[in-house]
Amino acid sequence: MVWTYYGHEGDTDRLLDLRDDVVGSIGDGVDEDEFHRAVTRYSSEHWSSVANAQMRAVLAGSLEQQLDRAELFGELPARAAAPDPQLVAKVARHWFSRQQSGRHDPARV
């Protein structure tokens, strides 16, 4: 997961360039120890955030709405426990290339 904070001042291209550089470096390969630390931290934060019934319902509703599979909520612990750093690098190379970076292109509007 890559977080970028924007304070609504200045040029967003600098942030997008930085994001692209970071994700591009992930595409070059992922240090397995650092990867597993990040997965452990993210998993802990995730499960802490959905500890109450309301947040579980929100997550299940989101999975149902976006993927038509609310039951994924129950599968998340097993999926989060078995990540593949090589797959993360592959996804970063494919989905976060400059062509797929999510930048707004006024010419395409």
Biopython code that builds the backbone (N, CA, C, O; Angstrom):
import numpy as np
from Bio.PDB.StructureBuilder import StructureBuilder

atoms = [
    (1, "MET", "N", (0.844, -1.152, 0.000)),
    (1, "MET", "CA", (0.000, 0.000, 0.000)),
    (1, "MET", "C", (0.901, 1.230, 0.000)),
    (1, "MET", "O", (1.861, 1.313, 0.766)),
    (2, "VAL", "N", (0.583, 2.164, -0.854)),
    (2, "VAL", "CA", (1.340, 3.410, -0.942)),
    (2, "VAL", "C", (0.409, 4.544, -0.548)),
    (2, "VAL", "O", (-0.651, 4.718, -1.150)),
    (3, "TRP", "N", (0.801, 5.320, 0.463)),
    (3, "TRP", "CA", (0.002, 6.456, 0.927)),
    (3, "TRP", "C", (0.644, 7.736, 0.446)),
    (3, "TRP", "O", (1.857, 7.912, 0.561)),
    (4, "THR", "N", (-0.160, 8.625, -0.087)),
    (4, "THR", "CA", (0.291, 9.949, -0.474)),
    (4, "THR", "C", (-0.673, 10.953, 0.121)),
    (4, "THR", "O", (-1.881, 10.865, -0.099)),
    (5, "TYR", "N", (-0.152, 11.897, 0.867)),
    (5, "TYR", "CA", (-0.995, 12.925, 1.479)),
    (5, "TYR", "C", (-0.860, 14.225, 0.702)),
    (5, "TYR", "O", (0.246, 14.646, 0.361)),
    (6, "TYR", "N", (-1.980, 14.849, 0.430)),
    (6, "TYR", "CA", (-2.011, 16.071, -0.357)),
    (6, "TYR", "C", (-2.730, 17.136, 0.437)),
    (6, "TYR", "O", (-3.880, 16.947, 0.833)),
    (7, "GLY", "N", (-2.064, 18.261, 0.677)),
    (7, "GLY", "CA", (-2.632, 19.336, 1.482)),
    (7, "GLY", "C", (-3.407, 20.361, 0.692)),
    (7, "GLY", "O", (-3.653, 21.459, 1.191)),
    (8, "HIS", "N", (-3.805, 20.034, -0.537)),
    (8, "HIS", "CA", (-4.621, 20.906, -1.381)),
    (8, "HIS", "C", (-3.916, 22.208, -1.769)),
    (8, "HIS", "O", (-4.574, 23.191, -2.109)),
    (9, "GLU", "N", (-2.618, 22.218, -1.721)),
    (9, "GLU", "CA", (-1.873, 23.384, -2.183)),
    (9, "GLU", "C", (-0.760, 22.901, -3.095)),
    (9, "GLU", "O", (-0.134, 21.873, -2.837)),
    (10, "GLY", "N", (-0.521, 23.638, -4.146)),
    (10, "GLY", "CA", (0.597, 23.312, -5.013)),
    (10, "GLY", "C", (0.218, 22.321, -6.100)),
    (10, "GLY", "O", (-0.954, 22.031, -6.341)),
    (11, "ASP", "N", (1.255, 21.820, -6.739)),
    (11, "ASP", "CA", (1.121, 20.977, -7.915)),
    (11, "ASP", "C", (1.083, 19.497, -7.517)),
    (11, "ASP", "O", (2.000, 19.002, -6.863)),
    (12, "THR", "N", (0.030, 18.805, -7.911)),
    (12, "THR", "CA", (-0.089, 17.382, -7.571)),
    (12, "THR", "C", (0.840, 16.508, -8.405)),
    (12, "THR", "O", (1.086, 15.359, -8.038)),
    (13, "ASP", "N", (1.360, 17.018, -9.512)),
    (13, "ASP", "CA", (2.244, 16.208, -10.345)),
    (13, "ASP", "C", (3.482, 15.746, -9.575)),
    (13, "ASP", "O", (3.979, 14.645, -9.812)),
    (14, "ARG", "N", (3.984, 16.576, -8.654)),
    (14, "ARG", "CA", (5.140, 16.160, -7.845)),
    (14, "ARG", "C", (4.799, 14.931, -7.010)),
    (14, "ARG", "O", (5.605, 14.006, -6.899)),
    (15, "LEU", "N", (3.592, 14.922, -6.416)),
    (15, "LEU", "CA", (3.168, 13.771, -5.622)),
    (15, "LEU", "C", (2.965, 12.543, -6.498)),
    (15, "LEU", "O", (3.355, 11.436, -6.127)),
    (16, "LEU", "N", (2.357, 12.742, -7.654)),
    (16, "LEU", "CA", (2.134, 11.613, -8.551)),
    (16, "LEU", "C", (3.453, 11.056, -9.073)),
    (16, "LEU", "O", (3.596, 9.843, -9.228)),
    (17, "ASP", "N", (4.418, 11.934, -9.345)),
    (17, "ASP", "CA", (5.739, 11.471, -9.775)),
    (17, "ASP", "C", (6.408, 10.647, -8.683)),
    (17, "ASP", "O", (6.992, 9.598, -8.955)),
    (18, "LEU", "N", (6.319, 11.128, -7.447)),
    (18, "LEU", "CA", (6.894, 10.397, -6.321)),
    (18, "LEU", "C", (6.208, 9.042, -6.163)),
    (18, "LEU", "O", (6.868, 8.019, -5.983)),
    (19, "ARG", "N", (4.884, 9.046, -6.232)),
    (19, "ARG", "CA", (4.145, 7.785, -6.146)),
    (19, "ARG", "C", (4.579, 6.819, -7.237)),
    (19, "ARG", "O", (4.796, 5.636, -6.975)),
    (20, "ASP", "N", (4.705, 7.327, -8.468)),
    (20, "ASP", "CA", (5.119, 6.473, -9.573)),
    (20, "ASP", "C", (6.522, 5.921, -9.349)),
    (20, "ASP", "O", (6.791, 4.763, -9.667)),
    (21, "ASP", "N", (7.421, 6.748, -8.800)),
    (21, "ASP", "CA", (8.781, 6.283, -8.525)),
    (21, "ASP", "C", (8.787, 5.176, -7.467)),
    (21, "ASP", "O", (9.482, 4.169, -7.609)),
    (22, "VAL", "N", (8.005, 5.378, -6.410)),
    (22, "VAL", "CA", (7.949, 4.372, -5.334)),
    (22, "VAL", "C", (7.362, 3.073, -5.863)),
    (22, "VAL", "O", (7.917, 1.999, -5.630)),
    (23, "VAL", "N", (6.245, 3.162, -6.572)),
    (23, "VAL", "CA", (5.621, 1.952, -7.093)),
    (23, "VAL", "C", (6.515, 1.317, -8.152)),
    (23, "VAL", "O", (6.578, 0.092, -8.255)),
    (24, "GLY", "N", (7.200, 2.132, -8.934)),
    (24, "GLY", "CA", (8.149, 1.597, -9.907)),
    (24, "GLY", "C", (9.260, 0.806, -9.240)),
    (24, "GLY", "O", (9.681, -0.229, -9.755)),
    (25, "SER", "N", (9.741, 1.286, -8.092)),
    (25, "SER", "CA", (10.788, 0.556, -7.372)),
    (25, "SER", "C", (10.240, -0.757, -6.819)),
    (25, "SER", "O", (10.977, -1.738, -6.721)),
    (26, "ILE", "N", (8.964, -0.788, -6.459)),
    (26, "ILE", "CA", (8.343, -2.041, -6.007)),
    (26, "ILE", "C", (8.320, -3.031, -7.163)),
    (26, "ILE", "O", (8.524, -4.229, -6.968)),
    (27, "GLY", "N", (8.072, -2.522, -8.371)),
    (27, "GLY", "CA", (8.068, -3.381, -9.543)),
    (27, "GLY", "C", (9.411, -4.016, -9.826)),
    (27, "GLY", "O", (9.483, -5.054, -10.485)),
    (28, "ASP", "N", (10.492, -3.397, -9.327)),
    (28, "ASP", "CA", (11.835, -3.952, -9.506)),
    (28, "ASP", "C", (12.098, -5.118, -8.564)),
    (28, "ASP", "O", (13.045, -5.877, -8.771)),
    (29, "GLY", "N", (11.280, -5.269, -7.538)),
    (29, "GLY", "CA", (11.440, -6.363, -6.576)),
    (29, "GLY", "C", (11.138, -5.872, -5.179)),
    (29, "GLY", "O", (11.235, -4.678, -4.894)),
    (30, "VAL", "N", (10.773, -6.791, -4.315)),
    (30, "VAL", "CA", (10.369, -6.460, -2.960)),
    (30, "VAL", "C", (11.246, -7.229, -1.983)),
    (30, "VAL", "O", (11.395, -8.444, -2.105)),
    (31, "ASP", "N", (11.827, -6.525, -1.010)),
    (31, "ASP", "CA", (12.586, -7.175, 0.048)),
    (31, "ASP", "C", (11.614, -7.996, 0.893)),
    (31, "ASP", "O", (10.665, -7.446, 1.451)),
    (32, "GLU", "N", (11.843, -9.309, 0.992)),
    (32, "GLU", "CA", (10.870, -10.180, 1.652)),
    (32, "GLU", "C", (10.688, -9.855, 3.127)),
    (32, "GLU", "O", (9.562, -9.898, 3.622)),
    (33, "ASP", "N", (11.764, -9.531, 3.849)),
    (33, "ASP", "CA", (11.623, -9.198, 5.268)),
    (33, "ASP", "C", (10.778, -7.940, 5.445)),
    (33, "ASP", "O", (9.880, -7.903, 6.286)),
    (34, "GLU", "N", (11.068, -6.911, 4.649)),
    (34, "GLU", "CA", (10.296, -5.672, 4.730)),
    (34, "GLU", "C", (8.849, -5.916, 4.302)),
    (34, "GLU", "O", (7.919, -5.360, 4.886)),
    (35, "PHE", "N", (8.671, -6.738, 3.298)),
    (35, "PHE", "CA", (7.329, -7.074, 2.822)),
    (35, "PHE", "C", (6.510, -7.720, 3.937)),
    (35, "PHE", "O", (5.364, -7.337, 4.172)),
    (36, "HIS", "N", (7.096, -8.695, 4.620)),
    (36, "HIS", "CA", (6.359, -9.389, 5.683)),
    (36, "HIS", "C", (6.097, -8.476, 6.877)),
    (36, "HIS", "O", (5.067, -8.613, 7.537)),
    (37, "ARG", "N", (7.010, -7.546, 7.170)),
    (37, "ARG", "CA", (6.745, -6.557, 8.220)),
    (37, "ARG", "C", (5.550, -5.688, 7.838)),
    (37, "ARG", "O", (4.681, -5.416, 8.666)),
    (38, "ALA", "N", (5.513, -5.256, 6.579)),
    (38, "ALA", "CA", (4.405, -4.412, 6.118)),
    (38, "ALA", "C", (3.085, -5.179, 6.152)),
    (38, "ALA", "O", (2.058, -4.627, 6.548)),
    (39, "VAL", "N", (3.104, -6.435, 5.743)),
    (39, "VAL", "CA", (1.885, -7.248, 5.760)),
    (39, "VAL", "C", (1.396, -7.434, 7.189)),
    (39, "VAL", "O", (0.199, -7.338, 7.457)),
    (40, "THR", "N", (2.318, -7.699, 8.104)),
    (40, "THR", "CA", (1.941, -7.877, 9.510)),
    (40, "THR", "C", (1.333, -6.610, 10.071)),
    (40, "THR", "O", (0.308, -6.653, 10.752)),
    (41, "ARG", "N", (1.972, -5.462, 9.784)),
    (41, "ARG", "CA", (1.448, -4.185, 10.271)),
    (41, "ARG", "C", (0.079, -3.891, 9.672)),
    (41, "ARG", "O", (-0.849, -3.518, 10.390)),
    (42, "TYR", "N", (-0.048, -4.058, 8.359)),
    (42, "TYR", "CA", (-1.324, -3.777, 7.698)),
    (42, "TYR", "C", (-2.418, -4.708, 8.212)),
    (42, "TYR", "O", (-3.537, -4.267, 8.473)),
    (43, "SER", "N", (-2.101, -5.989, 8.358)),
    (43, "SER", "CA", (-3.099, -6.939, 8.847)),
    (43, "SER", "C", (-3.567, -6.566, 10.243)),
    (43, "SER", "O", (-4.761, -6.604, 10.539)),
    (44, "SER", "N", (-2.618, -6.206, 11.099)),
    (44, "SER", "CA", (-2.966, -5.811, 12.462)),
    (44, "SER", "C", (-3.857, -4.570, 12.457)),
    (44, "SER", "O", (-4.869, -4.523, 13.156)),
    (45, "GLU", "N", (-3.480, -3.578, 11.671)),
    (45, "GLU", "CA", (-4.281, -2.355, 11.584)),
    (45, "GLU", "C", (-5.677, -2.656, 11.033)),
    (45, "GLU", "O", (-6.677, -2.125, 11.515)),
    (46, "HIS", "N", (-5.724, -3.515, 10.018)),
    (46, "HIS", "CA", (-7.013, -3.850, 9.402)),
    (46, "HIS", "C", (-7.939, -4.518, 10.406)),
    (46, "HIS", "O", (-9.084, -4.097, 10.569)),
    (47, "TRP", "N", (-7.457, -5.549, 11.076)),
    (47, "TRP", "CA", (-8.325, -6.294, 11.981)),
    (47, "TRP", "C", (-8.685, -5.470, 13.212)),
    (47, "TRP", "O", (-9.754, -5.664, 13.789)),
    (48, "SER", "N", (-7.819, -4.562, 13.619)),
    (48, "SER", "CA", (-8.183, -3.652, 14.712)),
    (48, "SER", "C", (-9.302, -2.721, 14.291)),
    (48, "SER", "O", (-10.186, -2.397, 15.084)),
    (49, "SER", "N", (-9.257, -2.289, 13.021)),
    (49, "SER", "CA", (-10.270, -1.342, 12.546)),
    (49, "SER", "C", (-11.636, -1.983, 12.343)),
    (49, "SER", "O", (-12.654, -1.292, 12.388)),
    (50, "VAL", "N", (-11.672, -3.286, 12.122)),
    (50, "VAL", "CA", (-12.963, -3.944, 11.896)),
    (50, "VAL", "C", (-13.380, -4.776, 13.106)),
    (50, "VAL", "O", (-14.144, -5.733, 12.974)),
    (51, "ALA", "N", (-12.880, -4.413, 14.275)),
    (51, "ALA", "CA", (-13.178, -5.180, 15.479)),
    (51, "ALA", "C", (-14.637, -5.034, 15.911)),
    (51, "ALA", "O", (-15.179, -5.921, 16.570)),
    (52, "ASN", "N", (-15.263, -3.940, 15.551)),
    (52, "ASN", "CA", (-16.655, -3.792, 15.966)),
    (52, "ASN", "C", (-17.615, -4.221, 14.849)),
    (52, "ASN", "O", (-17.244, -4.272, 13.676)),
    (53, "ALA", "N", (-18.817, -4.519, 15.232)),
    (53, "ALA", "CA", (-19.805, -5.059, 14.294)),
    (53, "ALA", "C", (-20.119, -4.102, 13.153)),
    (53, "ALA", "O", (-20.312, -4.536, 12.017)),
    (54, "GLN", "N", (-20.173, -2.819, 13.438)),
    (54, "GLN", "CA", (-20.508, -1.847, 12.399)),
    (54, "GLN", "C", (-19.449, -1.856, 11.296)),
    (54, "GLN", "O", (-19.789, -1.858, 10.113)),
    (55, "MET", "N", (-18.178, -1.861, 11.674)),
    (55, "MET", "CA", (-17.129, -1.845, 10.660)),
    (55, "MET", "C", (-17.100, -3.154, 9.873)),
    (55, "MET", "O", (-16.809, -3.147, 8.677)),
    (56, "ARG", "N", (-17.398, -4.272, 10.528)),
    (56, "ARG", "CA", (-17.481, -5.547, 9.801)),
    (56, "ARG", "C", (-18.591, -5.484, 8.762)),
    (56, "ARG", "O", (-18.422, -5.958, 7.638)),
    (57, "ALA", "N", (-19.727, -4.901, 9.133)),
    (57, "ALA", "CA", (-20.847, -4.783, 8.202)),
    (57, "ALA", "C", (-20.494, -3.871, 7.027)),
    (57, "ALA", "O", (-20.859, -4.156, 5.886)),
    (58, "VAL", "N", (-19.789, -2.781, 7.303)),
    (58, "VAL", "CA", (-19.373, -1.861, 6.240)),
    (58, "VAL", "C", (-18.438, -2.576, 5.267)),
    (58, "VAL", "O", (-18.601, -2.458, 4.052)),
    (59, "LEU", "N", (-17.460, -3.316, 5.792)),
    (59, "LEU", "CA", (-16.525, -4.032, 4.926)),
    (59, "LEU", "C", (-17.248, -5.099, 4.105)),
    (59, "LEU", "O", (-17.023, -5.215, 2.900)),
    (60, "ALA", "N", (-18.114, -5.875, 4.751)),
    (60, "ALA", "CA", (-18.860, -6.904, 4.017)),
    (60, "ALA", "C", (-19.729, -6.264, 2.933)),
    (60, "ALA", "O", (-19.829, -6.790, 1.825)),
    (61, "GLY", "N", (-20.352, -5.137, 3.251)),
    (61, "GLY", "CA", (-21.163, -4.425, 2.265)),
    (61, "GLY", "C", (-20.336, -3.926, 1.092)),
    (61, "GLY", "O", (-20.776, -3.992, -0.055)),
    (62, "SER", "N", (-19.143, -3.428, 1.376)),
    (62, "SER", "CA", (-18.255, -2.967, 0.303)),
    (62, "SER", "C", (-17.844, -4.119, -0.605)),
    (62, "SER", "O", (-17.828, -3.976, -1.828)),
    (63, "LEU", "N", (-17.512, -5.257, -0.006)),
    (63, "LEU", "CA", (-17.130, -6.421, -0.809)),
    (63, "LEU", "C", (-18.296, -6.909, -1.658)),
    (63, "LEU", "O", (-18.106, -7.326, -2.801)),
    (64, "GLU", "N", (-19.487, -6.856, -1.106)),
    (64, "GLU", "CA", (-20.667, -7.258, -1.867)),
    (64, "GLU", "C", (-20.922, -6.285, -3.022)),
    (64, "GLU", "O", (-21.194, -6.704, -4.147)),
    (65, "GLN", "N", (-20.834, -5.001, -2.736)),
    (65, "GLN", "CA", (-21.110, -3.990, -3.750)),
    (65, "GLN", "C", (-20.075, -4.024, -4.869)),
    (65, "GLN", "O", (-20.436, -3.959, -6.044)),
    (66, "GLN", "N", (-18.804, -4.126, -4.524)),
    (66, "GLN", "CA", (-17.744, -4.009, -5.520)),
    (66, "GLN", "C", (-17.441, -5.324, -6.231)),
    (66, "GLN", "O", (-17.114, -5.328, -7.418)),
    (67, "LEU", "N", (-17.548, -6.445, -5.506)),
    (67, "LEU", "CA", (-17.134, -7.725, -6.082)),
    (67, "LEU", "C", (-18.254, -8.762, -6.137)),
    (67, "LEU", "O", (-18.063, -9.863, -6.653)),
    (68, "ASP", "N", (-19.434, -8.399, -5.597)),
    (68, "ASP", "CA", (-20.566, -9.317, -5.531)),
    (68, "ASP", "C", (-20.206, -10.565, -4.727)),
    (68, "ASP", "O", (-20.682, -11.663, -5.015)),
    (69, "ARG", "N", (-19.335, -10.374, -3.686)),
    (69, "ARG", "CA", (-18.882, -11.511, -2.873)),
    (69, "ARG", "C", (-18.641, -11.065, -1.434)),
    (69, "ARG", "O", (-17.492, -10.912, -1.017)),
    (70, "ALA", "N", (-19.697, -10.859, -0.685)),
    (70, "ALA", "CA", (-19.556, -10.460, 0.719)),
    (70, "ALA", "C", (-18.823, -11.518, 1.524)),
    (70, "ALA", "O", (-18.208, -11.203, 2.543)),
    (71, "GLU", "N", (-18.878, -12.778, 1.079)),
    (71, "GLU", "CA", (-18.222, -13.858, 1.817)),
    (71, "GLU", "C", (-16.697, -13.730, 1.829)),
    (71, "GLU", "O", (-16.025, -14.416, 2.600)),
    (72, "LEU", "N", (-16.147, -12.856, 0.981)),
    (72, "LEU", "CA", (-14.699, -12.619, 1.019)),
    (72, "LEU", "C", (-14.260, -12.107, 2.381)),
    (72, "LEU", "O", (-13.106, -12.286, 2.771)),
    (73, "PHE", "N", (-15.171, -11.470, 3.108)),
    (73, "PHE", "CA", (-14.843, -10.980, 4.438)),
    (73, "PHE", "C", (-14.286, -12.102, 5.309)),
    (73, "PHE", "O", (-13.307, -11.904, 6.027)),
    (74, "GLY", "N", (-14.903, -13.273, 5.248)),
    (74, "GLY", "CA", (-14.438, -14.415, 6.027)),
    (74, "GLY", "C", (-13.146, -15.014, 5.508)),
    (74, "GLY", "O", (-12.444, -15.702, 6.249)),
    (75, "GLU", "N", (-12.818, -14.765, 4.242)),
    (75, "GLU", "CA", (-11.600, -15.312, 3.640)),
    (75, "GLU", "C", (-10.395, -14.396, 3.819)),
    (75, "GLU", "O", (-9.260, -14.804, 3.572)),
    (76, "LEU", "N", (-10.639, -13.164, 4.245)),
    (76, "LEU", "CA", (-9.537, -12.197, 4.328)),
    (76, "LEU", "C", (-8.390, -12.634, 5.229)),
    (76, "LEU", "O", (-7.236, -12.422, 4.856)),
    (77, "PRO", "N", (-8.639, -13.239, 6.406)),
    (77, "PRO", "CA", (-7.494, -13.631, 7.241)),
    (77, "PRO", "C", (-6.536, -14.592, 6.533)),
    (77, "PRO", "O", (-5.319, -14.423, 6.607)),
    (78, "ALA", "N", (-7.082, -15.594, 5.850)),
    (78, "ALA", "CA", (-6.228, -16.557, 5.145)),
    (78, "ALA", "C", (-5.511, -15.893, 3.972)),
    (78, "ALA", "O", (-4.337, -16.163, 3.720)),
    (79, "ARG", "N", (-6.220, -15.031, 3.263)),
    (79, "ARG", "CA", (-5.593, -14.346, 2.126)),
    (79, "ARG", "C", (-4.503, -13.385, 2.587)),
    (79, "ARG", "O", (-3.461, -13.268, 1.942)),
    (80, "ALA", "N", (-4.742, -12.698, 3.699)),
    (80, "ALA", "CA", (-3.750, -11.748, 4.215)),
    (80, "ALA", "C", (-2.541, -12.459, 4.797)),
    (80, "ALA", "O", (-1.455, -11.882, 4.851)),
    (81, "ALA", "N", (-2.706, -13.688, 5.231)),
    (81, "ALA", "CA", (-1.609, -14.425, 5.840)),
    (81, "ALA", "C", (-0.696, -15.081, 4.813)),
    (81, "ALA", "O", (0.367, -15.582, 5.178)),
    (82, "ALA", "N", (-1.075, -15.093, 3.558)),
    (82, "ALA", "CA", (-0.293, -15.802, 2.547)),
    (82, "ALA", "C", (0.055, -14.921, 1.351)),
    (82, "ALA", "O", (-0.202, -15.315, 0.213)),
    (83, "PRO", "N", (0.633, -13.739, 1.574)),
    (83, "PRO", "CA", (0.963, -12.883, 0.431)),
    (83, "PRO", "C", (2.223, -13.372, -0.277)),
    (83, "PRO", "O", (3.016, -14.130, 0.281)),
    (84, "ASP", "N", (2.382, -12.933, -1.483)),
    (84, "ASP", "CA", (3.528, -13.330, -2.308)),
    (84, "ASP", "C", (4.257, -12.068, -2.766)),
    (84, "ASP", "O", (3.722, -11.319, -3.583)),
    (85, "PRO", "N", (5.467, -11.814, -2.258)),
    (85, "PRO", "CA", (6.164, -10.581, -2.634)),
    (85, "PRO", "C", (6.461, -10.498, -4.130)),
    (85, "PRO", "O", (6.484, -9.402, -4.690)),
    (86, "GLN", "N", (6.688, -11.636, -4.786)),
    (86, "GLN", "CA", (6.936, -11.600, -6.229)),
    (86, "GLN", "C", (5.672, -11.183, -6.982)),
    (86, "GLN", "O", (5.747, -10.481, -7.990)),
    (87, "LEU", "N", (4.507, -11.620, -6.487)),
    (87, "LEU", "CA", (3.253, -11.226, -7.122)),
    (87, "LEU", "C", (3.006, -9.732, -6.945)),
    (87, "LEU", "O", (2.507, -9.073, -7.858)),
    (88, "VAL", "N", (3.355, -9.191, -5.767)),
    (88, "VAL", "CA", (3.205, -7.757, -5.533)),
    (88, "VAL", "C", (4.068, -6.978, -6.522)),
    (88, "VAL", "O", (3.615, -5.985, -7.090)),
    (89, "ALA", "N", (5.298, -7.418, -6.729)),
    (89, "ALA", "CA", (6.182, -6.745, -7.690)),
    (89, "ALA", "C", (5.602, -6.834, -9.102)),
    (89, "ALA", "O", (5.643, -5.858, -9.851)),
    (90, "LYS", "N", (5.064, -7.993, -9.469)),
    (90, "LYS", "CA", (4.472, -8.163, -10.797)),
    (90, "LYS", "C", (3.287, -7.229, -10.991)),
    (90, "LYS", "O", (3.159, -6.588, -12.034)),
    (91, "VAL", "N", (2.418, -7.152, -9.981)),
    (91, "VAL", "CA", (1.253, -6.262, -10.067)),
    (91, "VAL", "C", (1.707, -4.813, -10.170)),
    (91, "VAL", "O", (1.143, -4.041, -10.944)),
    (92, "ALA", "N", (2.724, -4.437, -9.395)),
    (92, "ALA", "CA", (3.222, -3.058, -9.454)),
    (92, "ALA", "C", (3.745, -2.738, -10.848)),
    (92, "ALA", "O", (3.491, -1.655, -11.376)),
    (93, "ARG", "N", (4.471, -3.670, -11.440)),
    (93, "ARG", "CA", (4.989, -3.424, -12.799)),
    (93, "ARG", "C", (3.859, -3.257, -13.801)),
    (93, "ARG", "O", (3.936, -2.406, -14.686)),
    (94, "HIS", "N", (2.813, -4.059, -13.671)),
    (94, "HIS", "CA", (1.727, -4.029, -14.659)),
    (94, "HIS", "C", (0.745, -2.878, -14.425)),
    (94, "HIS", "O", (0.513, -2.073, -15.327)),
    (95, "TRP", "N", (0.176, -2.794, -13.239)),
    (95, "TRP", "CA", (-0.918, -1.858, -12.995)),
    (95, "TRP", "C", (-0.470, -0.441, -12.738)),
    (95, "TRP", "O", (-1.239, 0.493, -12.967)),
    (96, "PHE", "N", (0.747, -0.248, -12.270)),
    (96, "PHE", "CA", (1.182, 1.089, -11.924)),
    (96, "PHE", "C", (2.234, 1.621, -12.881)),
    (96, "PHE", "O", (3.065, 2.452, -12.513)),
    (97, "SER", "N", (2.190, 1.135, -14.106)),
    (97, "SER", "CA", (3.061, 1.702, -15.124)),
    (97, "SER", "C", (2.569, 3.115, -15.424)),
    (97, "SER", "O", (1.458, 3.477, -15.038)),
    (98, "ARG", "N", (3.357, 3.889, -16.086)),
    (98, "ARG", "CA", (2.957, 5.264, -16.422)),
    (98, "ARG", "C", (1.618, 5.292, -17.155)),
    (98, "ARG", "O", (0.819, 6.206, -16.952)),
    (99, "GLN", "N", (1.370, 4.296, -18.005)),
    (99, "GLN", "CA", (0.129, 4.276, -18.769)),
    (99, "GLN", "C", (-1.076, 3.972, -17.871)),
    (99, "GLN", "O", (-2.199, 4.344, -18.212)),
    (100, "GLN", "N", (-0.866, 3.312, -16.745)),
    (100, "GLN", "CA", (-1.956, 2.924, -15.864)),
    (100, "GLN", "C", (-1.934, 3.709, -14.560)),
    (100, "GLN", "O", (-2.564, 3.289, -13.589)),
    (101, "SER", "N", (-1.232, 4.828, -14.506)),
    (101, "SER", "CA", (-0.963, 5.489, -13.231)),
    (101, "SER", "C", (-2.170, 6.196, -12.617)),
    (101, "SER", "O", (-2.082, 6.672, -11.485)),
    (102, "GLY", "N", (-3.274, 6.277, -13.319)),
    (102, "GLY", "CA", (-4.450, 6.917, -12.764)),
    (102, "GLY", "C", (-4.419, 8.437, -12.895)),
    (102, "GLY", "O", (-5.233, 9.130, -12.286)),
    (103, "ARG", "N", (-3.498, 8.949, -13.674)),
    (103, "ARG", "CA", (-3.436, 10.394, -13.868)),
    (103, "ARG", "C", (-4.574, 10.841, -14.781)),
    (103, "ARG", "O", (-4.981, 10.137, -15.705)),
    (104, "HIS", "N", (-5.059, 12.015, -14.490)),
    (104, "HIS", "CA", (-6.128, 12.599, -15.301)),
    (104, "HIS", "C", (-5.523, 13.131, -16.597)),
    (104, "HIS", "O", (-4.556, 13.893, -16.575)),
    (105, "ASP", "N", (-6.090, 12.730, -17.704)),
    (105, "ASP", "CA", (-5.631, 13.198, -19.009)),
    (105, "ASP", "C", (-6.747, 14.028, -19.623)),
    (105, "ASP", "O", (-7.733, 13.474, -20.109)),
    (106, "PRO", "N", (-6.604, 15.372, -19.608)),
    (106, "PRO", "CA", (-7.677, 16.228, -20.137)),
    (106, "PRO", "C", (-8.022, 15.917, -21.585)),
    (106, "PRO", "O", (-9.152, 16.156, -22.011)),
    (107, "ALA", "N", (-7.080, 15.395, -22.344)),
    (107, "ALA", "CA", (-7.339, 15.088, -23.753)),
    (107, "ALA", "C", (-8.323, 13.921, -23.911)),
    (107, "ALA", "O", (-8.932, 13.756, -24.968)),
    (108, "ARG", "N", (-8.472, 13.115, -22.855)),
    (108, "ARG", "CA", (-9.363, 11.950, -22.936)),
    (108, "ARG", "C", (-10.762, 12.262, -22.442)),
    (108, "ARG", "O", (-11.621, 11.380, -22.462)),
    (109, "VAL", "N", (-11.024, 13.492, -21.996)),
    (109, "VAL", "CA", (-12.342, 13.839, -21.463)),
    (109, "VAL", "C", (-13.291, 14.140, -22.606)),
    (109, "VAL", "O", (-14.458, 14.456, -22.372)),
]
sb = StructureBuilder()
sb.init_structure("model")
sb.init_model(0)
sb.init_chain("A")
sb.init_seg("    ")
for serial, (resi, resn, name, xyz) in enumerate(atoms, 1):
    if name == "N":
        sb.init_residue(resn, " ", resi, " ")
    sb.init_atom(name, np.array(xyz, "f"), 0.0, 1.0, " ", f" {name:<3s}", serial, name[0])
structure = sb.get_structure()
